[in-house]
Amino acid sequence: MPRTRPPFHLAFPVRDLDEARAFYLGALGCREGRSDDTWVDFDLYGHQIVAHLVPHHHVTAHHNTVEEQDVPVPHFGIVFGMAEWRVLAQRLREAGVRFVIEPRIRFEGRPGEQATLFVKDPSGNALEFKAFADLNQLFAK
């Protein structure tokens, strides 16, 4: 599929690179790119994310309420089509990943209706994966 937008780049802290590899390669199905003793590049659906080793890093938990759900902040992730999102949700279930917010439909019947799920990596970094039946709803008011 031809890329219509440039990939984003995100660097984030992890407490252990082996744990990060197990999660991002195994549970999420990323590919590994370059690495060194203190960082690893991952291909997250065509985007470059880089796990940087910060051994004593501790994620401070913050949440905002969205539709009566405690959404972890900060978080990052990917916006999918519905079929891809369902495949990922099933992959995460089969990998035994615990959901912070179970797969669900948010804003049902309203502008911005979307499927969403939240997980955390072993270092406590929150990720959201969402999908739209109509991608034109991404920024709908």
C-alpha positions as CSV (number, residue, x, y, z in Angstrom):
1,M,0.0,0.0,0.0
2,P,1.6,3.3,-1.0
3,R,2.3,5.7,1.9
4,T,0.3,8.9,1.7
5,R,1.8,10.5,4.8
6,P,5.3,10.4,6.2
7,P,5.9,8.0,9.1
8,F,6.0,9.5,12.6
9,H,8.9,9.0,15.0
10,L,8.5,8.5,18.8
11,A,11.2,7.8,21.4
12,F,10.0,6.6,24.8
13,P,11.6,5.1,27.9
14,V,11.5,1.4,28.9
15,R,13.0,-0.2,32.0
16,D,14.2,-3.4,30.2
17,L,15.0,-3.9,26.5
18,D,14.3,-7.6,26.5
19,E,10.9,-7.0,28.0
20,A,10.3,-4.3,25.4
21,R,11.3,-6.7,22.6
22,A,9.1,-9.4,23.8
23,F,6.1,-7.1,23.9
24,Y,6.6,-5.1,20.7
25,L,7.9,-8.0,18.6
26,G,5.7,-10.7,20.1
27,A,2.4,-9.2,21.2
28,L,2.2,-6.4,18.7
29,G,4.0,-8.0,15.8
30,C,6.4,-5.1,15.2
31,R,9.6,-5.6,13.3
32,E,13.0,-4.7,14.9
33,G,15.2,-2.2,13.1
34,R,18.5,-0.9,14.3
35,S,19.5,-1.3,18.0
36,D,22.3,-0.7,20.4
37,D,22.9,-1.5,24.0
38,T,20.6,1.3,25.2
39,W,17.9,1.5,22.5
40,V,15.8,-0.5,19.9
41,D,14.0,0.8,16.8
42,F,10.7,-0.9,16.1
43,D,8.5,-0.7,13.0
44,L,5.0,-0.1,14.4
45,Y,2.8,-0.4,11.3
46,G,5.2,1.7,9.2
47,H,6.1,4.2,12.0
48,Q,9.4,4.4,13.8
49,I,9.2,4.0,17.6
50,V,12.4,3.8,19.6
51,A,12.5,2.2,23.1
52,H,15.3,3.9,25.1
53,L,16.6,2.1,28.2
54,V,16.0,4.0,31.4
55,P,16.4,1.3,34.0
56,H,14.7,3.1,36.9
57,H,12.0,4.8,34.9
58,H,8.6,4.9,36.6
59,V,5.5,5.9,34.7
60,T,3.4,8.3,36.7
61,A,-0.3,7.3,36.3
62,H,-2.6,10.1,35.1
63,H,-6.1,9.6,33.7
64,N,-8.8,11.6,32.0
65,T,-12.4,10.4,31.9
66,V,-13.7,9.7,28.4
67,E,-17.2,8.2,28.3
68,E,-16.9,7.0,31.9
69,Q,-13.6,5.2,31.1
70,D,-10.2,6.2,32.8
71,V,-8.0,6.9,29.8
72,P,-4.3,6.7,30.6
73,V,-2.3,9.9,29.8
74,P,0.1,10.0,28.1
75,H,-0.5,7.3,25.5
76,F,0.3,6.7,21.8
77,G,-0.9,4.3,19.2
78,I,-2.2,3.7,15.7
79,V,-5.5,4.4,13.9
80,F,-6.7,1.4,11.9
81,G,-9.5,0.4,9.7
82,M,-12.0,-1.8,11.5
83,A,-10.8,-5.1,10.1
84,E,-7.2,-4.5,11.1
85,W,-8.2,-3.3,14.5
86,R,-10.2,-6.5,15.1
87,V,-7.2,-8.6,14.1
88,L,-5.0,-6.7,16.5
89,A,-7.5,-7.0,19.3
90,Q,-7.6,-10.8,18.8
91,R,-3.8,-11.0,18.6
92,L,-3.5,-9.2,21.9
93,R,-6.1,-11.5,23.5
94,E,-4.3,-14.6,22.2
95,A,-1.0,-13.2,23.5
96,G,-2.5,-12.8,27.0
97,V,-2.0,-9.1,27.1
98,R,-4.1,-7.4,29.8
99,F,-6.4,-4.6,28.5
100,V,-6.4,-1.4,30.5
101,I,-9.6,-0.6,28.6
102,E,-11.2,-3.6,26.8
103,P,-12.0,-3.4,23.1
104,R,-15.1,-1.3,22.7
105,I,-17.0,1.2,20.6
106,R,-16.8,4.8,21.8
107,F,-19.1,7.7,20.8
108,E,-21.5,5.2,19.3
109,G,-24.0,6.8,16.9
110,R,-22.3,10.2,17.3
111,P,-19.6,12.1,15.4
112,G,-16.2,10.4,15.9
113,E,-17.6,6.9,16.5
114,Q,-14.6,4.7,16.9
115,A,-13.4,1.3,18.2
116,T,-10.8,1.6,20.8
117,L,-8.6,-0.5,23.2
118,F,-5.8,0.4,25.6
119,V,-2.9,-1.7,26.8
120,K,0.3,-1.0,28.6
121,D,3.8,-2.3,27.7
122,P,5.8,-4.0,30.5
123,S,7.3,-0.6,31.4
124,G,3.9,0.9,31.9
125,N,3.7,3.0,28.7
126,A,0.1,3.2,27.6
127,L,-0.9,2.5,24.0
128,E,-4.2,3.1,22.4
129,F,-5.3,1.4,19.2
130,K,-8.4,2.7,17.6
131,A,-10.4,2.3,14.3
132,F,-13.1,4.0,12.4
133,A,-15.6,2.5,10.1
134,D,-15.3,5.9,8.3
135,L,-11.9,7.4,8.6
136,N,-13.5,10.8,7.8
137,Q,-14.8,10.7,11.3
138,L,-11.3,11.0,12.8
139,F,-11.6,14.7,13.5
140,A,-15.4,15.0,13.4
141,K,-17.0,17.4,15.9
